[in-house]
Amino acid sequence: MNKQRLKEKLEQFRQWQEQPYDYTYSPDKVVHCNNCGHDYRGNFCPVCSQKAGMGRISWRSVHQGIMDIWGLGTRSLLYSVWQLLLRPGHIISDYIDGKRQVSFPPVKMLFIIAVLYSMIYYWFIPSVLGINVESEISPEQQAILGDFTEQLKANYSWFALVMALLAVIPTWMMFRYSPRHTAHSLPEGFFIQIFLAVLMIVLSFLFMPLGMVDIMIYSSVVYLLYGVYYIIVYKYLFGYSLWGTLWRSGFILTTVVLLMTAGIFLGSNLNQAIIEAQMKKQISQEQILQAKAFTVGGLLIFTSMVMAVGYVINLIATRKFRRERKRNPKT
């Protein structure tokens, strides 16, 4: 393939990313519905909802029927995942702009994919194939984590949802004065994070065979690719330069990691394991709870400080944009 041909293919791909759907509509053309007999103008019959142009069965009808059987039609789960991999920023932008028909319902998609991932990774592979895809942990680490890992296996969809929610407010704070999707709302931010959570689980799916070989390499590859997608999505959605996207994303990631740590700390036996090891178990349950509350409280205070610093830096960096927006508010 020569250089010119490659450029043409890339340009076609970019055009598909921007507009993968055919919404051509002629307001002057009257369409006759073969299903209910109603005459109308538009792409769909307002009486029975059948699509315009439905006539005799062709090979295209056969192809569409086969695709629908396997869930590969428009707005299907697999088609939405495919778009999320190839045009992640575009499909998320379309969805929060009001184009609800471009995607399978995101929350439902997250739960379905998370459940499938949990079943395959934590049950099917170890139980049926007899392959341990988890790294070995020491008794001391098991004592620290307690039943956290077991809860994660059983409730991976809820864990993914909680992780998505942790990034909603930090994202809103760091990108609220962005060139694109300026002042995006918290509900919009919720769906942005849902799509990103789906993307994370899909990447884990795709590289699952690598986890059977080496769990550390598997984790590194998945998180590296997720980081790349994360930056691509944020850069397209909010319109900052690469550097502007990177440092804002860094504050968001730091905040989420700290909140995760606080949550794991609160739900594990970390304080108890450390204190009992040091004090030879001569300690009361009340003191253990106090130590845990003190540690979690400290993490939350530090998280608030990180968010405050990021917020102030972002205010300084966007002062020119905010002045222009105040002089010429968008209607």
C-alpha positions in Angstrom: 0.0 0.0 0.0 1.6 3.3 -1.1 1.7 6.5 1.0 -1.1 8.2 -0.9 -3.4 5.2 -0.5 -2.6 5.1 3.3 -3.5 8.8 3.6 -6.8 8.2 1.9 -7.6 5.3 4.2 -6.7 7.4 7.3 -8.9 10.3 6.0 -11.8 7.9 5.5 -11.3 6.5 9.0 -11.4 10.0 10.5 -14.5 10.9 8.5 -16.1 7.7 9.8 -15.2 8.7 13.4 -16.9 12.0 13.0 -20.0 10.8 11.2 -20.5 7.0 11.1 -24.3 7.3 10.6 -26.4 8.0 7.6 -29.1 10.5 8.5 -29.9 11.7 5.0 -33.4 13.2 4.8 -35.4 14.8 2.0 -38.3 16.9 3.4 -40.0 17.1 0.0 -40.1 13.3 -0.7 -43.3 11.5 0.3 -42.7 7.9 1.4 -45.3 5.2 1.4 -45.1 2.7 4.3 -45.4 -0.8 3.1 -46.3 -2.0 6.6 -49.3 0.2 7.6 -50.0 2.0 4.3 -49.4 5.5 5.8 -47.8 8.3 3.6 -45.3 10.5 5.3 -42.1 12.5 5.0 -39.0 11.4 6.9 -36.9 8.3 7.7 -39.4 6.4 9.8 -43.1 6.0 9.7 -44.8 8.0 12.5 -47.6 5.4 12.8 -45.8 2.1 13.0 -42.1 3.2 13.2 -40.9 1.1 10.2 -37.9 2.5 8.5 -38.3 4.2 5.2 -37.3 2.3 2.1 -38.4 -1.1 3.3 -39.4 -3.0 0.2 -38.8 -6.5 -1.2 -36.3 -8.7 0.6 -32.7 -8.5 -0.8 -29.3 -9.9 0.1 -28.9 -6.8 2.3 -32.0 -8.0 4.3 -30.3 -11.4 4.8 -27.1 -9.7 6.0 -29.0 -7.5 8.4 -31.0 -10.4 9.8 -27.9 -12.4 10.5 -26.3 -9.4 12.2 -29.3 -8.9 14.4 -29.2 -12.5 15.5 -25.7 -12.1 16.8 -26.4 -8.7 18.3 -24.3 -6.8 15.7 -27.0 -4.4 14.5 -27.1 -0.6 15.1 -27.1 0.4 18.8 -26.3 -3.2 19.9 -24.0 -4.0 22.7 -21.2 -5.4 20.5 -21.5 -2.5 18.0 -21.3 0.0 20.8 -18.2 -1.7 22.2 -16.7 -1.7 18.7 -17.3 2.1 18.4 -15.9 2.7 21.9 -12.7 1.1 20.8 -12.4 2.9 17.5 -14.0 6.3 18.2 -14.1 6.6 22.0 -14.2 10.4 22.3 -16.7 10.7 19.5 -19.3 8.3 20.7 -19.1 9.7 24.3 -19.4 13.2 22.9 -22.3 12.2 20.7 -24.1 10.6 23.7 -23.8 13.5 26.1 -24.8 15.9 23.3 -28.2 14.2 23.2 -27.7 11.5 20.5 -29.0 8.7 22.6 -29.5 6.3 19.7 -25.8 6.1 19.0 -25.1 3.7 21.8 -26.4 0.7 23.8 -27.5 2.1 27.2 -24.2 2.7 29.0 -25.1 1.7 32.5 -26.7 -1.6 31.3 -23.6 -2.1 29.1 -21.3 -1.7 32.1 -23.2 -4.2 34.2 -23.5 -6.8 31.5 -19.8 -6.6 30.5 -18.6 -6.5 34.2 -20.7 -9.6 35.0 -19.3 -11.5 32.0 -15.8 -10.5 32.9 -16.2 -11.6 36.5 -17.7 -15.0 35.4 -14.9 -15.7 33.0 -11.9 -14.3 34.8 -12.7 -15.3 38.4 -14.8 -18.4 37.9 -14.5 -20.0 34.4 -10.8 -19.9 33.9 -9.7 -21.1 37.4 -12.6 -23.6 37.9 -13.1 -25.0 34.4 -9.7 -24.5 32.8 -7.8 -25.0 36.0 -5.6 -21.9 35.4 -4.7 -19.5 38.2 -4.6 -16.0 36.7 -4.1 -14.2 40.0 -0.7 -13.4 41.5 0.3 -15.2 44.6 -0.2 -13.2 47.8 1.4 -13.8 51.1 -0.5 -14.6 54.3 0.4 -11.2 55.6 -1.1 -9.5 52.5 -4.2 -11.7 52.8 -4.5 -10.6 56.4 -4.3 -7.0 55.4 -6.8 -7.3 52.5 -9.2 -9.5 54.4 -12.2 -10.4 52.3 -11.8 -7.4 50.0 -10.6 -9.5 47.0 -13.5 -11.9 47.5 -16.0 -9.1 47.5 -14.4 -7.7 44.3 -14.8 -11.1 42.6 -18.5 -11.3 43.5 -19.4 -7.7 42.8 -17.2 -6.5 40.0 -19.9 -4.6 38.3 -20.6 -2.6 41.4 -16.9 -2.0 42.0 -16.6 -0.7 38.4 -19.6 1.6 39.0 -18.1 3.0 42.2 -14.8 3.6 40.5 -16.5 5.5 37.8 -18.4 7.7 40.3 -15.1 8.6 42.1 -13.9 10.4 39.1 -17.1 12.4 38.3 -16.5 15.4 40.6 -12.7 15.7 40.0 -13.3 15.7 36.3 -16.0 18.3 36.6 -13.7 20.5 38.6 -10.7 20.2 36.3 -12.6 20.5 33.0 -15.5 22.8 33.8 -13.9 25.7 31.8 -12.7 23.7 28.8 -13.0 24.8 25.2 -15.4 22.0 24.4 -18.3 20.8 26.6 -17.8 23.9 28.7 -19.5 23.7 32.1 -20.5 20.1 31.5 -22.9 18.9 34.2 -22.3 16.2 36.8 -24.9 13.9 35.2 -22.9 14.2 31.9 -19.8 13.5 33.8 -21.4 10.4 35.3 -22.0 9.0 31.8 -18.5 9.9 30.7 -17.0 7.8 33.5 -19.5 5.0 32.8 -18.2 4.8 29.2 -14.6 4.9 30.4 -15.3 2.1 32.9 -16.8 0.0 30.1 -13.6 0.6 28.1 -11.4 -0.5 31.0 -13.3 -3.8 31.3 -13.3 -4.4 27.5 -9.5 -3.9 27.4 -9.2 -6.4 30.2 -11.3 -8.8 28.2 -9.2 -8.5 25.0 -5.9 -9.2 26.8 -7.2 -11.9 29.1 -5.1 -14.6 27.4 -2.0 -12.6 28.4 -3.1 -12.8 32.0 -2.9 -16.6 31.9 0.8 -16.3 31.0 2.0 -13.5 33.2 -0.4 -11.4 35.4 2.0 -8.6 35.9 2.6 -8.1 32.1 -1.2 -8.4 31.6 -1.9 -5.7 34.2 0.8 -3.4 32.8 -0.5 -3.7 29.2 -4.1 -3.1 30.2 -3.5 -0.1 32.4 -1.1 1.4 29.8 -3.7 1.1 27.1 -6.4 2.4 29.4 -4.2 5.4 30.2 -3.8 6.1 26.4 -7.5 5.8 25.8 -8.2 8.0 28.9 -6.1 10.8 27.5 -7.5 10.4 24.0 -11.1 10.7 25.3 -10.4 13.7 27.5 -8.5 15.5 24.8 -11.3 15.1 22.3 -14.1 15.8 24.7 -12.7 19.0 26.3 -10.4 20.3 23.5 -7.3 21.1 25.5 -3.8 20.6 24.2 -2.0 17.3 25.0 -0.1 19.0 27.9 -3.3 20.7 29.2 -5.1 17.3 29.2 -2.2 15.5 30.8 -1.7 17.6 33.9 -5.5 17.9 34.5 -5.8 14.2 34.2 -2.9 13.7 36.6 -4.9 15.6 39.3 -8.0 13.5 38.6 -6.0 10.2 38.7 -4.3 11.2 42.0 -7.6 12.0 43.6 -9.2 8.7 42.5 -6.2 6.7 43.7 -6.3 8.4 47.1 -10.1 7.8 47.4 -9.6 4.2 46.4 -6.9 3.7 49.0 -9.2 5.2 51.7 -12.0 2.9 50.6 -9.8 -0.2 50.6 -8.3 0.8 53.9 -11.7 1.2 55.4 -13.0 -2.1 54.1 -9.9 -4.2 55.0 -8.1 -5.3 58.0 -5.0 -3.2 57.4 -5.0 -1.3 60.7 -5.8 -4.4 62.7 -3.1 -6.4 61.0 -0.4 -3.8 61.5 -1.3 -2.9 65.1 -1.7 -6.5 66.2 1.7 -7.4 64.7 3.3 -4.5 66.6 1.4 -4.8 69.9 1.2 -8.6 70.0 -2.5 -8.5 69.8 -2.7 -6.6 73.1 -5.2 -4.0 71.8 -8.9 -3.4 72.1 -11.4 -3.3 69.2 -12.2 0.3 70.0 -8.6 1.3 69.6 -8.4 -0.5 66.2 -11.5 1.4 65.0 -10.0 4.7 66.2 -6.8 4.0 64.3 -8.7 3.1 61.2 -10.8 6.2 61.4 -7.8 8.4 62.0 -6.0 6.9 58.9 -9.0 7.2 56.6 -9.7 10.7 57.8 -6.1 11.7 57.1 -6.4 10.2 53.5 -9.6 12.1 52.9 -8.1 15.4 54.1 -5.0 14.9 51.9 -7.4 14.1 49.0 -9.3 17.4 49.6 -6.0 19.3 49.6 -5.0 17.7 46.2 -8.3 18.6 44.7 -8.1 22.2 46.1 -4.6 22.7 44.6 -5.7 21.3 41.2 -8.8 23.5 41.3 -6.8 26.7 42.0 -4.2 25.9 39.3 -7.0 25.3 36.9 -8.6 28.6 37.8 -5.3 30.4 37.1 -4.8 28.5 33.8 -8.3 29.3 32.5 -8.6 33.0 33.7 -8.3 34.3 30.1 -11.0 31.9 28.9 -13.3 32.8 31.8 -12.9 36.5 31.1 -13.8 36.1 27.4 -16.7 33.9 28.3 -18.0 36.5 30.8 -17.8 39.2 28.1 -19.4 37.0 25.5 -21.6 34.4 27.2 -22.8 31.6 25.0 -26.5 31.4 24.5 
